[in-house]
Amino acid sequence: MKTSSAVAGLGAGIALGTLLGFFVLASNVEGGPGGESTQVQRSLDSERQAKDKAEAKAAAADAVNRSLAGPAVKDLLRDQPVLILATDDADDRAVSATRHLLDESGAVNAGDITLTEKFTSADNGDELKSIAANSLPAGASLSENNLAPGTHIGELLGSALTTGSDGKPPASDSERAVVLGALKNGGFVDYRDGTVRTAAAVVIVTGDASGDPAHGNYGTTVVADLATAMDSRTRGVVLAGGLGAAEKDGAVGIVRGRRAAADAVSTVDDIDTTAGRITAVRAVKEQLDGHAGAYGAAANAGSATVGGA
C-alpha cells in the first residue's frame, strides 16, 4: 500500500509538473492556451470596447434628442384624440414615452390598450373571429374576402374605437363598451375602465420580434393584419416597433412587404429611441393629412424620419 501511494504520488507530481511547464511555455507553443486563446481574448475585448463606445454614443445622442423632443412635436396634434394599442411584447418604457410625447404634441389621450399574449397566440384565432362577428356596432361589416383573425378584429376595433374615414358616425358608447368588454372578458386585451374614447388615429406599438416560424409567423402576421384593417376604418394608423420587427416576417416588415398596406399604414422601426418616437408622432400627423411612409434604420425604410432623406 505504501509503495502504491508513493508511485501514485510520483505520477501526480510528474503530471502536475508537466501541466505547469506547459502553461509556462504556452505562449511559445502553437495552439497553447497562451497562444491562440490569448489572441481570441484580445479580439473579444476589442469588440466589447467598440460595442461599449457605440452604446455610449447612442445614449448621448438619445439624451440630446430627449431635450429636443417636446419642441419638435409641439402642437403638431393639437386636439386630435389618439389611441395607443400595445402588444404584449412591446417595451413598457417605449409605450409610456410615446404617450408622453403625444401629450407634448397636444393630442387628446383616447386611451391605452394592451393586447395580451393570448391575442397573438395561434391557438385563439377562431375565438377572436367569433368575438368580431358577434360584437359589431350597427352598420359595421367584416370582410368576406379576407377571413384572417387579425383582419376581422382590426375591422371591429376600427369601427368601434375610431371616428372613421368613411363619413359614418362613430360607434355609440354602449357599442364600444360591448366590443371592449367582449375582448377584455375573453382575455385578449387589458385597459383601465373608463379611459378609452373615440380616436381619430391609432398608434400600434409592438416589440422586436422578427417572426415565429414554428407557428407560421402567426403572432407578427395578426399584428400586421390588425394595423392594415384598422387603417381601413379610421383616419390613420402608425405601426411602430423595434428593428427586428422590420425584418421580412416581423409585423413592420410584413406591412412594408405588402404594397397596398405600405401605401396606407405608416411604419416606424426604431420606437425604442427618442428619434423613433418623434417620428411616430410626426407619422400620426402624416396619416391625418392622408399620407403614409416607412421610417427608421432598417434597409426597407424609405427614410430615417418623416420628411427626411
C-alpha positions as CSV (number, residue, x, y, z in Angstrom):
1,M,0.0,0.0,0.0
2,K,2.9,2.4,0.8
3,T,4.6,1.6,-2.5
4,S,1.4,2.2,-4.4
5,S,0.9,5.5,-2.7
6,A,4.4,6.6,-3.5
7,V,4.1,5.6,-7.1
8,A,0.8,7.4,-7.4
9,G,2.2,10.5,-5.7
10,L,5.2,10.4,-8.0
11,G,2.9,10.1,-11.1
12,A,0.7,13.0,-9.9
13,G,3.8,15.1,-9.3
14,I,5.1,14.4,-12.8
15,A,1.7,15.2,-14.3
16,L,1.4,18.5,-12.3
17,G,5.0,19.5,-13.3
18,T,4.2,18.8,-17.0
19,L,1.0,20.8,-16.8
20,L,2.7,23.7,-15.1
21,G,5.5,23.6,-17.6
22,F,3.0,23.7,-20.5
23,F,1.4,26.8,-19.2
24,V,4.7,28.5,-18.5
25,L,5.8,27.8,-22.1
26,A,2.3,28.1,-23.6
27,S,3.0,31.5,-25.2
28,N,5.7,29.8,-27.3
29,V,3.6,26.7,-28.1
30,E,1.4,26.9,-31.2
31,G,-2.2,26.3,-30.2
32,G,-1.4,26.5,-26.4
33,P,-3.7,28.4,-24.1
34,G,-1.5,31.4,-24.1
35,G,-1.2,31.5,-27.9
36,E,-4.3,31.4,-30.0
37,S,-6.7,31.8,-27.0
38,T,-4.9,35.0,-26.0
39,Q,-5.5,36.3,-29.5
40,V,-9.1,35.4,-29.3
41,Q,-9.5,37.1,-25.9
42,R,-7.9,40.3,-27.3
43,S,-10.3,40.2,-30.2
44,L,-13.3,39.8,-27.8
45,D,-12.0,42.6,-25.6
46,S,-11.7,44.9,-28.7
47,E,-15.2,44.1,-29.9
48,R,-16.6,44.7,-26.4
49,Q,-14.9,48.0,-26.2
50,A,-16.2,49.0,-29.6
51,K,-19.7,48.0,-28.5
52,D,-19.5,50.0,-25.3
53,K,-18.3,53.0,-27.2
54,A,-21.2,52.7,-29.7
55,E,-23.7,52.3,-26.9
56,A,-22.3,55.3,-25.1
57,K,-22.6,57.4,-28.3
58,A,-26.1,56.2,-28.9
59,A,-27.1,57.1,-25.3
60,A,-25.6,60.5,-25.6
61,A,-27.5,61.1,-28.9
62,D,-30.7,59.9,-27.3
63,A,-30.2,62.3,-24.3
64,V,-29.9,65.2,-26.7
65,N,-33.0,64.1,-28.6
66,R,-35.0,63.9,-25.4
67,S,-34.2,67.5,-24.7
68,L,-35.4,68.4,-28.2
69,A,-38.4,66.1,-28.5
70,G,-41.1,68.3,-26.9
71,P,-40.4,71.3,-29.1
72,A,-40.1,69.1,-32.1
73,V,-43.7,68.0,-31.8
74,K,-45.3,70.9,-30.0
75,D,-48.9,71.5,-31.1
76,L,-48.5,69.0,-34.0
77,L,-51.6,67.1,-33.0
78,R,-53.5,69.7,-31.1
79,D,-56.9,68.4,-30.0
80,Q,-56.6,65.2,-32.1
81,P,-57.6,62.1,-30.0
82,V,-55.0,59.4,-30.4
83,L,-55.3,55.8,-29.1
84,I,-52.3,53.5,-28.3
85,L,-52.5,49.7,-28.8
86,A,-49.5,47.9,-27.4
87,T,-48.7,44.2,-27.9
88,D,-47.7,42.1,-25.0
89,D,-44.0,42.1,-26.1
90,A,-43.8,45.9,-26.5
91,D,-41.3,47.7,-24.3
92,D,-43.2,49.4,-21.5
93,R,-40.8,52.4,-21.5
94,A,-41.3,52.9,-25.2
95,V,-45.1,52.8,-24.8
96,S,-45.1,55.3,-21.9
97,A,-42.6,57.6,-23.6
98,T,-44.7,57.5,-26.8
99,R,-47.8,58.5,-24.8
100,H,-45.8,61.3,-23.1
101,L,-44.7,62.7,-26.5
102,L,-48.2,62.5,-27.8
103,D,-49.2,64.6,-24.8
104,E,-46.5,67.0,-25.7
105,S,-47.9,67.3,-29.2
106,G,-51.2,68.4,-27.8
107,A,-53.0,65.2,-28.7
108,V,-56.0,64.1,-26.6
109,N,-55.4,60.9,-24.8
110,A,-58.0,58.4,-26.2
111,G,-56.7,55.5,-24.1
112,D,-54.1,52.9,-23.9
113,I,-55.0,49.3,-24.6
114,T,-52.6,46.3,-24.1
115,L,-53.1,43.3,-26.5
116,T,-52.3,40.3,-24.3
117,E,-50.2,37.3,-25.2
118,K,-53.4,35.4,-25.9
119,F,-54.2,37.9,-28.7
120,T,-51.1,36.9,-30.7
121,S,-51.4,33.1,-29.9
122,A,-52.2,30.9,-32.9
123,D,-54.5,28.8,-30.7
124,N,-57.0,31.6,-30.3
125,G,-57.7,32.9,-33.8
126,D,-61.1,31.3,-34.1
127,E,-62.2,32.9,-30.8
128,L,-61.1,36.3,-32.0
129,K,-63.1,35.9,-35.2
130,S,-66.2,34.8,-33.2
131,I,-65.9,38.0,-31.0
132,A,-65.6,40.1,-34.1
133,A,-68.7,38.5,-35.7
134,N,-70.8,38.8,-32.6
135,S,-69.8,42.3,-31.4
136,L,-70.1,44.5,-34.5
137,P,-71.5,48.0,-34.0
138,A,-74.6,48.9,-36.0
139,G,-73.8,49.5,-39.7
140,A,-70.3,47.9,-39.5
141,S,-69.3,44.9,-41.5
142,L,-66.4,42.4,-41.8
143,S,-64.5,41.5,-44.9
144,E,-65.9,38.5,-46.8
145,N,-62.8,38.0,-48.9
146,N,-60.2,38.2,-46.1
147,L,-61.1,36.0,-43.2
148,A,-57.9,36.3,-41.2
149,P,-58.4,36.9,-37.5
150,G,-56.3,40.0,-37.5
151,T,-58.3,41.5,-40.3
152,H,-61.6,40.9,-38.7
153,I,-60.6,42.1,-35.3
154,G,-58.9,45.1,-36.9
155,E,-62.2,46.0,-38.7
156,L,-64.1,45.5,-35.4
157,L,-61.8,47.8,-33.4
158,G,-61.6,50.3,-36.2
159,S,-65.4,50.5,-36.3
160,A,-65.8,50.6,-32.6
161,L,-63.0,52.9,-31.4
162,T,-62.4,55.5,-34.2
163,T,-64.2,58.3,-35.9
164,G,-63.8,56.5,-39.2
165,S,-62.7,57.6,-42.6
166,D,-65.9,56.7,-44.5
167,G,-68.1,59.5,-43.1
168,K,-70.1,57.1,-40.9
169,P,-70.8,58.2,-37.4
170,P,-68.6,56.6,-34.7
171,A,-70.0,53.7,-32.6
172,S,-72.0,54.7,-29.6
173,D,-70.7,54.5,-26.1
174,S,-72.7,51.3,-25.4
175,E,-71.5,49.7,-28.7
176,R,-67.9,50.5,-27.8
177,A,-68.4,49.1,-24.3
178,V,-69.7,45.8,-25.8
179,V,-66.6,45.4,-28.0
180,L,-64.1,46.2,-25.3
181,G,-66.0,44.1,-22.7
182,A,-66.0,41.1,-25.0
183,L,-62.3,41.3,-25.7
184,K,-61.4,42.0,-22.1
185,N,-63.6,39.3,-20.7
186,G,-62.0,36.9,-23.2
187,G,-58.5,37.8,-22.0
188,F,-57.4,39.4,-25.3
189,V,-57.0,43.0,-24.1
190,D,-56.4,44.9,-20.9
191,Y,-57.1,48.6,-20.2
192,R,-58.3,50.8,-17.3
193,D,-62.1,51.1,-17.3
194,G,-63.4,54.4,-18.4
195,T,-60.3,55.6,-20.1
196,V,-60.9,54.5,-23.7
197,R,-62.7,57.0,-26.0
198,T,-63.2,57.5,-29.7
199,A,-60.0,58.2,-31.5
200,A,-59.0,60.0,-34.8
201,A,-55.8,57.9,-35.2
202,V,-54.1,54.9,-33.6
203,V,-50.5,54.1,-32.8
204,I,-49.8,50.4,-32.5
205,V,-46.6,49.7,-30.6
206,T,-45.1,46.3,-31.0
207,G,-41.8,44.7,-29.9
208,D,-38.7,43.5,-31.7
209,A,-40.0,40.1,-32.9
210,S,-38.7,39.2,-36.3
211,G,-41.2,36.3,-36.7
212,D,-42.1,32.9,-35.3
213,P,-41.6,30.2,-38.0
214,A,-42.7,27.4,-35.6
215,H,-46.2,28.9,-35.6
216,G,-46.3,30.2,-39.2
217,N,-45.4,33.7,-38.0
218,Y,-49.0,34.0,-36.7
219,G,-48.2,36.5,-34.0
220,T,-46.5,39.0,-36.2
221,T,-49.0,38.5,-39.0
222,V,-52.0,39.1,-36.8
223,V,-50.5,42.4,-35.7
224,A,-49.8,43.4,-39.4
225,D,-53.3,42.4,-40.4
226,L,-54.7,44.4,-37.4
227,A,-52.9,47.5,-38.4
228,T,-54.0,47.3,-42.0
229,A,-57.6,46.6,-41.2
230,M,-57.8,49.3,-38.6
231,D,-56.4,51.8,-41.1
232,S,-59.3,51.0,-43.5
233,R,-61.8,52.1,-40.8
234,T,-60.0,55.1,-39.3
235,R,-58.3,58.3,-40.4
236,G,-54.8,56.9,-39.7
237,V,-52.7,54.1,-38.2
238,V,-49.0,54.1,-37.3
239,L,-47.4,50.7,-36.7
240,A,-44.1,51.1,-34.7
241,G,-41.7,48.5,-33.3
242,G,-38.0,47.7,-32.9
243,L,-35.5,47.0,-35.7
244,G,-36.2,43.2,-35.5
245,A,-39.9,43.9,-36.3
246,A,-38.8,45.4,-39.7
247,E,-37.4,42.0,-40.9
248,K,-39.4,40.2,-43.6
249,D,-41.5,38.2,-41.1
250,G,-41.8,40.9,-38.4
251,A,-45.0,42.9,-38.1
252,V,-43.5,46.0,-39.6
253,G,-41.7,44.1,-42.3
254,I,-44.9,42.3,-43.3
255,V,-46.7,45.6,-43.8
256,R,-43.8,47.0,-45.8
257,G,-43.8,43.9,-47.9
258,R,-47.4,44.4,-49.0
259,R,-47.8,47.2,-51.5
260,A,-51.4,48.2,-50.6
261,A,-50.7,48.1,-46.8
262,A,-47.4,50.1,-47.2
263,D,-49.3,52.8,-49.1
264,A,-51.8,53.1,-46.3
265,V,-50.1,52.4,-43.0
266,S,-47.1,54.5,-41.7
267,T,-44.4,52.3,-40.1
268,V,-41.5,53.1,-37.7
269,D,-38.8,50.6,-36.8
270,D,-36.9,52.4,-34.1
271,I,-39.6,53.2,-31.5
272,D,-37.1,52.2,-28.8
273,T,-35.3,55.5,-29.4
274,T,-36.4,59.1,-28.8
275,A,-35.8,59.8,-32.5
276,G,-38.2,57.0,-33.4
277,R,-40.9,58.3,-31.1
278,I,-40.6,61.7,-32.6
279,T,-41.0,60.1,-35.9
280,A,-44.1,58.1,-34.7
281,V,-45.8,61.3,-33.6
282,R,-45.0,63.1,-36.9
283,A,-46.2,60.0,-38.7
284,V,-49.6,60.3,-37.0
285,K,-49.9,63.9,-38.4
286,E,-48.9,62.5,-41.8
287,Q,-51.6,59.9,-41.6
288,L,-54.2,62.5,-40.7
289,D,-53.1,64.5,-43.7
290,G,-53.7,61.5,-45.9
291,H,-50.2,60.2,-46.5
292,A,-48.0,57.3,-45.4
293,G,-44.4,56.3,-45.2
294,A,-41.8,53.8,-43.9
295,Y,-39.3,55.3,-41.4
296,G,-36.3,54.2,-39.3
297,A,-33.0,52.5,-39.6
298,A,-33.9,49.2,-41.4
299,A,-33.0,48.6,-45.0
300,N,-36.6,48.6,-46.1
301,A,-37.3,52.0,-44.5
302,G,-37.9,54.8,-47.0
303,S,-36.1,57.4,-44.8
304,A,-35.0,58.0,-41.3
305,T,-38.0,60.2,-40.4
306,V,-41.0,62.0,-41.8
307,G,-39.7,64.4,-44.4
308,G,-36.2,63.0,-44.2
309,A,-33.9,61.8,-46.9
